[in-house]
């Protein structure tokens, strides 16, 4: 029983209209699910992904009217997307310059060509040369980005901890991730010191199945907010294995949420020892379970248990268009 890769990543936006514009227009992703936070129905929950909403391609946002994240450790500090090589990295660098997106320059990190950038709320993102492996994404015909330069999905995800030992134990002994290499990351634009990064992989490995853990004891603790990450989710392929993960976390004495049915997938939440929120999520049933593939994301969709409250919920949401 192994986790097979990154399932999705969920972050926070304080300006959901601009968030939608950036991820659909600037980055060319498809809005595949327009829903609400199931635990806070006053807030949108938007899912951006490839054309089909393939697991491993989606980044999602909670619409919370909060101030910006205070950066620090005990948090996810960068979210990467995979693209198809040096030509795509160069294409994106030109696009970012033309559109005024805050971005660095293409450079090598951990043996891969990388382009760091930020969205309008300061969320730290990157494009990496994915090497053409494990590309299950479906090009989006209506994207603002040509098919050959569209993103192939998430990964790697980088988190920061002040001390590695207990996080390492959970990653390797409980979650069965494999430590595969280490590298040093130089000072970044935020002024953090050079620091050591430990790379863990799951499943078949590759950039879509890596968690990078930066050790930064000198940083203060992060405080959540707009532009910050709420949680990162890992893929489990079947519902039977999902139930096995619930049992495994319990057997290891790891506190968790219990099984949560999100309708489009099943979820299981827990915090690793440095406080970063993890989720284990099933690949199915998928986003097309309640919408046609052609109309994904066009209307507000609610899971069945919220459907009786539709009128009240919609009345509390601002228009996105």
C-alpha positions in Angstrom: 0.0 0.0 0.0 1.6 3.2 -1.2 0.5 6.8 -1.8 1.0 7.4 -5.6 1.6 11.1 -5.8 0.3 14.6 -5.2 -3.5 14.7 -5.4 -4.2 18.4 -5.1 -3.1 21.4 -3.1 -5.5 23.9 -1.4 -4.6 27.5 -0.7 -6.4 30.7 0.5 -7.4 33.7 -1.6 -8.6 37.0 -0.2 -9.7 38.2 -3.7 -11.5 35.3 -5.4 -12.4 37.2 -8.6 -8.8 38.2 -9.2 -7.8 34.7 -8.2 -10.0 33.2 -10.9 -8.7 35.6 -13.5 -5.1 34.7 -12.7 -5.4 31.0 -12.7 -7.7 30.7 -15.7 -6.5 33.6 -17.9 -2.8 34.0 -17.0 -2.0 30.4 -16.2 -4.6 28.9 -18.6 -6.0 26.3 -16.3 -9.7 25.2 -16.4 -12.1 26.0 -13.6 -13.4 22.5 -13.2 -15.5 22.8 -10.1 -17.3 25.9 -8.7 -18.5 25.0 -5.3 -18.3 26.1 -1.6 -16.2 25.2 1.3 -18.2 22.3 2.8 -17.2 23.4 6.3 -17.9 27.2 5.7 -20.6 27.5 3.0 -20.2 31.3 2.9 -17.0 30.9 1.0 -16.4 29.6 -2.5 -14.1 26.6 -3.1 -12.7 26.8 -6.6 -10.8 24.0 -8.3 -8.5 24.7 -11.3 -7.0 21.8 -13.2 -6.5 20.3 -16.7 -9.4 19.8 -19.0 -10.7 16.7 -17.3 -9.9 17.5 -13.6 -7.4 14.7 -13.5 -6.2 13.9 -10.0 -2.7 15.4 -9.5 -3.4 18.4 -11.8 -5.6 20.6 -9.5 -4.9 23.5 -7.3 -7.9 24.7 -5.2 -8.7 27.9 -3.2 -10.9 28.8 -0.3 -12.4 32.3 -0.6 -11.7 33.8 2.8 -11.5 37.5 3.4 -8.3 37.6 5.3 -5.0 39.5 5.2 -1.9 38.2 3.6 0.0 35.2 4.9 2.9 35.9 7.2 5.7 33.8 5.7 7.7 31.4 7.9 8.4 27.8 8.7 5.8 25.1 9.8 4.2 25.6 6.4 4.1 24.8 2.7 6.4 27.4 1.0 6.2 26.6 -2.7 3.9 24.8 -5.1 5.4 23.7 -8.4 3.7 22.9 -11.7 5.3 20.6 -14.4 5.7 21.8 -18.0 7.2 20.2 -21.0 10.8 21.3 -21.1 13.2 24.3 -21.6 11.1 25.7 -24.5 8.1 25.9 -22.3 10.0 27.5 -19.5 11.3 30.2 -21.9 7.8 30.7 -23.3 6.4 31.2 -19.8 9.2 33.6 -18.8 8.3 35.8 -21.8 4.6 35.6 -20.9 5.1 36.6 -17.3 7.2 39.6 -18.4 4.5 40.7 -20.8 1.7 40.3 -18.2 3.6 41.9 -15.3 3.7 38.7 -13.2 6.4 38.7 -10.5 8.9 36.1 -11.7 12.5 35.2 -11.5 14.7 33.8 -14.2 15.0 30.2 -15.4 17.7 28.4 -13.4 18.6 24.9 -12.3 17.4 23.6 -8.9 17.7 20.0 -7.8 18.8 19.0 -11.3 15.7 20.5 -13.0 15.2 23.7 -14.9 13.0 25.9 -12.7 11.1 29.2 -13.0 9.9 30.8 -9.7 6.9 33.1 -9.8 4.1 34.4 -7.6 0.4 35.0 -8.1 -1.2 38.4 -7.3 -1.5 37.6 -3.6 2.1 36.5 -3.2 1.5 32.7 -3.3 4.9 31.2 -4.1 4.8 29.0 -7.2 7.2 27.5 -9.7 7.3 25.9 -13.1 9.7 23.0 -13.5 10.8 20.9 -16.5 8.8 17.7 -15.7 11.0 15.6 -18.0 7.9 14.3 -19.9 7.3 11.5 -17.3 4.0 10.6 -15.6 2.1 13.1 -17.8 -1.6 12.1 -17.4 -3.0 15.6 -18.0 -5.6 16.3 -20.7 -4.9 19.6 -22.7 -7.7 22.2 -22.4 -8.8 23.3 -25.9 -10.2 26.6 -24.6 -7.1 27.6 -22.6 -5.4 30.9 -23.1 -2.1 28.9 -23.3 -1.1 26.8 -26.3 -1.4 23.0 -25.7 2.3 22.5 -25.9 3.0 24.9 -23.1 0.1 24.0 -20.8 0.9 22.7 -17.3 1.0 18.9 -16.8 0.1 18.9 -13.2 1.4 19.5 -9.7 4.7 18.7 -8.1 7.0 18.9 -6.3 5.6 20.5 -3.2 8.0 22.2 -0.8 7.3 22.6 2.9 9.5 24.2 5.6 10.1 22.8 9.1 12.5 24.0 11.9 13.5 20.4 12.8 13.3 17.3 10.6 13.5 14.3 12.9 9.8 13.8 13.8 8.5 14.9 10.4 10.9 12.3 8.8 9.5 9.6 11.1 5.9 10.3 10.0 6.8 10.5 6.3 8.8 7.3 6.3 7.3 5.1 9.0 3.7 6.1 8.8 3.2 7.3 5.2 5.9 5.0 3.7 7.6 7.8 1.7 11.2 7.1 0.6 14.0 9.6 1.3 15.9 9.8 -2.1 18.3 12.7 -2.1 19.2 16.1 -0.6 20.2 19.5 -2.0 21.0 23.0 -0.9 18.7 25.8 -1.9 20.3 29.2 -2.2 19.0 32.5 -0.7 15.7 33.4 -2.3 14.0 36.7 -3.1 12.5 36.8 0.4 16.0 36.8 1.9 15.9 33.4 3.5 19.4 31.9 4.1 20.7 29.0 2.1 19.2 25.8 3.5 19.2 22.1 3.2 16.2 20.4 1.4 15.4 16.7 1.9 13.5 15.0 -1.0 10.9 12.2 -0.3 9.1 10.3 -3.0 6.1 8.0 -3.2 4.7 5.6 -5.6 6.7 5.3 -8.9 8.6 8.5 -8.0 9.1 11.4 -10.3 8.3 15.1 -9.9 4.6 14.5 -9.6 5.2 12.3 -6.5 7.8 14.3 -4.5 7.6 16.2 -1.3 10.6 18.5 -0.6 11.2 19.3 3.1 13.3 22.4 3.8 14.9 22.7 7.2 14.9 26.3 8.3 15.2 26.7 12.1 16.0 30.4 11.9 12.5 31.3 10.5 9.6 32.4 12.7 6.4 30.3 12.5 4.2 31.1 9.5 0.7 32.6 10.1 -2.0 31.6 7.6 -3.6 34.1 5.2 -4.2 35.0 1.6 -1.5 33.6 -0.6 -0.7 30.8 1.9 -1.4 27.1 1.6 -4.1 25.4 3.7 -3.1 21.8 3.0 -1.5 19.4 0.6 -3.3 16.2 -0.5 -1.7 12.9 -1.5 -3.2 10.3 -3.8 -4.5 6.9 -2.9 -6.0 5.0 -5.9 -8.9 3.1 -4.4 -11.4 3.4 -1.7 -10.3 0.1 -0.1 -6.7 1.5 0.3 -8.2 4.7 1.7 -9.9 2.7 4.4 -6.5 1.0 5.0 -4.9 4.4 5.5 -7.5 5.3 8.1 -6.6 2.1 10.0 -2.9 2.7 9.6 -3.0 6.2 11.0 -5.0 4.9 14.0 -2.6 2.0 14.6 0.3 4.4 14.7 -1.4 6.7 17.1 -1.6 9.5 14.6 -4.6 11.8 15.3 -6.8 12.3 12.3 -10.1 13.7 11.1 -11.8 10.4 10.5 -13.1 9.6 7.0 -14.8 12.6 5.2 -16.8 12.2 2.1 -16.2 15.2 -0.2 -18.4 13.6 -2.8 -15.9 14.0 -5.7 -13.3 12.2 -3.6 -12.9 10.8 -0.1 -10.6 12.6 2.4 -8.6 11.9 5.5 -6.9 14.8 7.3 -4.0 14.9 9.8 -1.1 17.1 10.8 2.5 16.0 10.6 4.6 16.8 13.7 5.5 20.4 12.6 1.9 21.3 12.1 1.5 21.1 8.3 -1.9 19.8 7.4 -1.9 16.7 5.2 -4.8 15.0 3.4 -5.0 11.5 1.9 -7.6 11.6 -1.0 -9.0 9.0 -3.4 -8.7 9.4 -7.1 -12.4 8.9 -7.6 -15.3 9.3 -8.2 -14.0 12.5 -9.9 -15.4 15.9 -10.9 -17.6 14.5 -13.7 -19.8 12.6 -11.2 -22.3 15.5 -11.0 -21.5 17.5 -14.2 -20.9 16.7 -17.8 -17.3 16.9 -19.0 -18.3 19.7 -21.3 -19.7 22.0 -18.7 -17.4 21.5 -15.7 -17.1 24.6 -13.5 -19.8 26.7 -15.2 -22.3 26.6 -12.4 -22.1 26.3 -8.6 -22.3 22.6 -7.7 -23.1 21.4 -4.2 -22.6 17.9 -2.8 -26.0 16.2 -2.1 -26.0 16.9 1.6 -25.8 20.7 0.9 -28.3 20.7 -2.0 -31.4 21.4 0.3 -29.7 24.6 1.3 -28.9 25.8 -2.2 -31.0 29.0 -2.2 -29.6 30.2 1.1 -26.0 29.3 0.1 -26.2 31.0 -3.3 -27.7 34.2 -1.7 -24.6 34.5 0.4 -22.0 34.3 -2.4 -20.8 37.2 -4.5 -21.0 36.8 -8.3 -17.7 35.6 -9.8 -18.4 36.9 -13.3 
